[in-house]
């Protein structure tokens, strides 16, 4: 027998994963993404947003020093592959 709360928990997990899997912007090593650098993508993140601003990083190595202003909302960096 399935507990009555299980479908709710599954729906929450699916919704959470859907938020994490969407990309607001993409940064590629060759500069052909939405932003040429990870820092530029971080700078463009909305201030005090409620939903995570998702930045997908393409395959490769990014060599940058990153800073995130304290007025920014939540930011998630997601790797799209290994390089």
Secondary structure, DSSP 4 states (H G I P E B T S, - for coil): ---TTHHHHHHHHHHHHHHHH--SEEE-TTS-SSBSSHHHHHHTSPBT-SS-EEEEEPSS---------TTB--EEEEE----
